[in-house]
Amino acid sequence: MSLPHVVLVPGLMCDEAVWEHQARTLRALTAVQIPDHRLNDSLEGMARNLLANAPSRFALAGHSMGGRVAFQVMRLAPERVAGLALMDTAYAPRSGGEAGEREKAERYALLDKARAEGMRAMGTQWVQKMVHPDRLLDRPLIDAILDMIERKTPDIFAAQINALLERPDATPLLAQIHCPTMVLCGRQDAWSPLGQHETMAHVIPQSRLVVIEDSGHMSTMERPEAVTKAMVEWLSGLADH
């Protein structure tokens, strides 16, 4: 069975560590690539960088902001994507009016904290909503997340905030995705709730919903074995396409 090359796209302030368990397992089965968004300040720019460095055809998995990048890849070059995994992510644009301004203010308040107190201090505040409440006392998990955030800089954070605030509406794209798609979400994801994933799975043809139990937004790190198992099943299914 020949599995497609797979590109694993990290989310906001994340790097290859967010995919550590998945990449280690998948590398025994196929080629794995994890892009670095660097100082790219738009989702389209991130997608174009990914496409410039990926093979002619590949499977694509995006976590959190990485799912938003995956949507942009599907806009630009859907024929190159053998299969898609959308994980703990969302598709709607920033809200208009007061809600949108509140999101902007909250994101820039975190950036101000990062510039004033350092990335780890910002991450300590940010992570409170990112994992299942029961995992906040799991020091190895929290330290791994904070270490990852600390490897980034406030300038990278600013660029990624801009990319997210200017995110396009991917709603019209959902029904146009025709490759086999896995929509995966931690059941207790407070940042990108399960309901949004149920909608994606309902609208995207050839999609299936996978719910990771006892997990918040950082499912790949909170419940690595369950996520890796789901990803191996997803990739194995692509061998027939």
C-alpha positions as CSV (number, residue, x, y, z in Angstrom):
1,M,0.0,0.0,0.0
2,S,1.5,3.3,-1.1
3,L,0.5,6.3,1.0
4,P,0.7,9.9,-0.3
5,H,3.3,12.4,0.9
6,V,1.7,14.3,3.8
7,V,2.0,18.0,4.7
8,L,1.2,18.8,8.3
9,V,0.4,22.5,8.8
10,P,1.0,24.0,12.3
11,G,-1.4,26.6,13.8
12,L,-0.8,29.8,15.6
13,M,2.6,30.0,17.3
14,C,3.1,26.3,16.8
15,D,5.9,24.4,15.1
16,E,6.8,20.7,14.4
17,A,6.3,19.9,18.1
18,V,2.6,20.2,17.7
19,W,2.8,17.2,15.4
20,E,5.5,15.3,17.2
21,H,3.6,12.0,17.8
22,Q,1.8,12.1,14.5
23,A,4.9,12.8,12.5
24,R,7.0,10.1,14.2
25,T,4.4,7.5,13.4
26,L,3.6,8.7,9.9
27,R,7.3,8.9,8.9
28,A,7.4,5.1,9.2
29,L,4.7,5.0,6.5
30,T,5.4,7.8,4.1
31,A,7.2,11.2,3.6
32,V,6.1,13.9,6.0
33,Q,6.7,17.7,5.6
34,I,5.9,20.4,8.2
35,P,6.0,23.9,6.9
36,D,7.3,26.9,8.8
37,H,5.2,30.0,8.4
38,R,8.1,32.3,9.4
39,L,7.1,36.0,9.1
40,N,4.3,35.4,6.6
41,D,1.4,37.7,7.5
42,S,-1.3,36.3,5.3
43,L,-3.0,32.9,5.1
44,E,-2.6,33.1,1.3
45,G,1.1,33.8,1.6
46,M,1.4,30.8,3.9
47,A,-0.5,28.6,1.4
48,R,1.7,29.8,-1.5
49,N,4.8,29.0,0.5
50,L,3.5,25.6,1.2
51,L,2.6,24.9,-2.4
52,A,6.1,26.1,-3.6
53,N,7.8,23.5,-1.4
54,A,5.3,20.6,-1.6
55,P,5.3,17.8,-4.2
56,S,2.9,17.8,-7.1
57,R,0.4,15.8,-5.2
58,F,0.1,15.3,-1.4
59,A,-2.3,14.8,1.5
60,L,-2.8,17.9,3.6
61,A,-3.6,18.2,7.3
62,G,-4.0,21.5,9.1
63,H,-4.5,22.1,12.8
64,S,-6.1,25.4,14.1
65,M,-4.7,28.2,11.9
66,G,-3.2,25.5,9.8
67,G,-6.7,24.5,8.8
68,R,-7.3,28.0,7.6
69,V,-4.1,27.7,5.5
70,A,-5.4,24.4,4.2
71,F,-8.5,26.2,3.0
72,Q,-6.3,28.6,1.0
73,V,-4.4,25.7,-0.5
74,M,-7.8,24.2,-1.6
75,R,-8.6,27.6,-3.2
76,L,-5.3,27.8,-5.1
77,A,-4.6,24.2,-6.1
78,P,-7.3,21.7,-5.2
79,E,-6.1,19.3,-7.9
80,R,-2.9,18.8,-6.0
81,V,-4.5,17.6,-2.7
82,A,-5.2,13.9,-2.5
83,G,-6.9,14.2,0.9
84,L,-7.7,16.8,3.5
85,A,-7.7,16.8,7.3
86,L,-9.2,19.8,9.1
87,M,-8.4,19.7,12.8
88,D,-9.6,22.0,15.6
89,T,-10.1,24.8,13.1
90,A,-12.9,27.1,11.7
91,Y,-14.1,28.5,8.4
92,A,-15.9,31.8,9.2
93,P,-14.3,35.3,8.8
94,R,-13.8,37.7,11.6
95,S,-17.2,39.0,12.8
96,G,-18.2,42.5,11.9
97,G,-19.1,45.1,14.5
98,E,-18.4,44.8,18.2
99,A,-17.6,41.1,18.2
100,G,-14.9,41.5,15.6
101,E,-13.4,44.5,17.4
102,R,-13.4,42.5,20.6
103,E,-11.5,39.7,19.0
104,K,-8.9,42.2,17.6
105,A,-8.5,43.8,21.0
106,E,-8.0,40.5,22.7
107,R,-5.4,39.3,20.2
108,Y,-3.5,42.6,20.4
109,A,-3.6,42.5,24.2
110,L,-1.8,39.1,24.1
111,L,0.7,40.6,21.7
112,D,1.3,43.6,24.0
113,K,1.9,41.1,26.8
114,A,4.4,39.1,24.7
115,R,6.3,42.3,23.9
116,A,6.3,43.5,27.5
117,E,6.8,40.3,29.4
118,G,8.0,37.7,26.9
119,M,6.5,34.9,24.9
120,R,6.3,32.4,27.7
121,A,4.4,34.8,29.9
122,M,1.9,35.4,27.1
123,G,1.7,31.7,26.5
124,T,0.9,31.0,30.1
125,Q,-2.2,33.2,29.8
126,W,-3.1,32.0,26.3
127,V,-2.9,28.3,27.1
128,Q,-5.7,28.5,29.7
129,K,-8.4,28.3,27.0
130,M,-6.4,26.0,24.7
131,V,-6.4,22.7,26.6
132,H,-9.0,20.6,28.4
133,P,-9.3,22.1,31.9
134,D,-8.2,18.9,33.5
135,R,-4.9,19.1,31.6
136,L,-3.8,22.5,33.0
137,L,-1.9,20.8,35.8
138,D,-0.2,18.4,33.4
139,R,3.3,20.0,33.6
140,P,4.9,18.0,30.7
141,L,2.1,18.9,28.4
142,I,1.9,22.6,29.4
143,D,5.7,22.9,29.3
144,A,5.8,21.4,25.8
145,I,3.2,24.0,24.6
146,L,5.0,26.9,26.3
147,D,8.4,25.8,25.0
148,M,6.9,25.8,21.5
149,I,5.5,29.3,21.9
150,E,8.8,30.6,23.4
151,R,10.6,29.5,20.3
152,K,8.6,32.1,18.4
153,T,9.1,35.9,18.5
154,P,6.6,38.8,19.1
155,D,7.2,39.8,15.4
156,I,6.1,36.3,14.3
157,F,3.1,36.5,16.6
158,A,2.2,39.9,15.1
159,A,2.4,38.5,11.6
160,Q,0.2,35.5,12.4
161,I,-2.3,37.7,14.2
162,N,-2.6,39.8,11.1
163,A,-3.2,36.7,9.0
164,L,-6.0,35.6,11.3
165,L,-7.7,38.9,11.6
166,E,-7.7,39.2,7.8
167,R,-8.9,35.6,7.3
168,P,-11.3,35.2,4.3
169,D,-14.6,33.4,4.6
170,A,-14.2,29.8,3.7
171,T,-17.9,29.0,3.9
172,P,-18.4,29.0,0.1
173,L,-15.5,26.6,-0.3
174,L,-16.8,23.8,1.9
175,A,-19.2,22.3,-0.6
176,Q,-16.5,22.5,-3.3
177,I,-14.0,20.2,-1.5
178,H,-14.2,16.9,-3.3
179,C,-11.2,15.0,-1.9
180,P,-11.7,12.5,1.0
181,T,-11.8,14.7,4.1
182,M,-11.4,14.1,7.8
183,V,-12.9,16.7,10.1
184,L,-11.4,16.2,13.6
185,C,-12.1,18.0,16.9
186,G,-11.4,17.7,20.6
187,R,-14.8,17.3,22.3
188,Q,-14.0,20.1,24.8
189,D,-12.4,22.4,22.3
190,A,-13.4,25.9,23.6
191,W,-11.6,27.8,20.9
192,S,-13.0,26.0,17.8
193,P,-16.1,24.3,19.1
194,L,-17.3,20.9,18.0
195,G,-20.5,22.4,16.5
196,Q,-18.4,24.1,13.8
197,H,-16.8,20.8,12.9
198,E,-20.2,19.1,12.7
199,T,-21.2,21.8,10.2
200,M,-18.1,21.3,8.1
201,A,-18.5,17.6,8.1
202,H,-22.2,18.0,7.0
203,V,-21.4,20.3,4.1
204,I,-18.1,18.9,2.8
205,P,-18.8,15.9,0.5
206,Q,-16.8,12.7,1.2
207,S,-16.1,13.9,4.7
208,R,-16.3,12.2,8.1
209,L,-16.2,13.6,11.6
210,V,-13.8,12.3,14.2
211,V,-14.3,13.5,17.8
212,I,-11.4,13.2,20.2
213,E,-12.7,12.6,23.7
214,D,-11.4,14.4,26.8
215,S,-9.5,17.0,24.7
216,G,-9.4,20.7,24.2
217,H,-8.0,22.7,21.2
218,M,-4.5,21.2,21.3
219,S,-5.7,17.7,20.5
220,T,-2.5,16.6,18.7
221,M,-0.6,17.1,21.9
222,E,-3.3,16.4,24.5
223,R,-4.4,13.1,23.0
224,P,-1.6,12.2,20.6
225,E,-2.4,8.4,20.4
226,A,-6.0,8.9,19.5
227,V,-5.2,11.7,16.9
228,T,-2.4,9.6,15.4
229,K,-4.7,6.6,15.0
230,A,-7.3,8.7,13.3
231,M,-4.7,10.2,10.9
232,V,-3.3,6.7,10.0
233,E,-6.8,5.6,9.2
234,W,-7.4,8.7,7.1
235,L,-4.1,8.4,5.2
236,S,-4.7,4.6,4.6
237,G,-8.0,5.4,3.1
238,L,-6.3,7.7,0.6
239,A,-4.2,4.8,-0.8
240,D,-7.2,3.7,-2.7
241,H,-7.7,7.1,-4.4
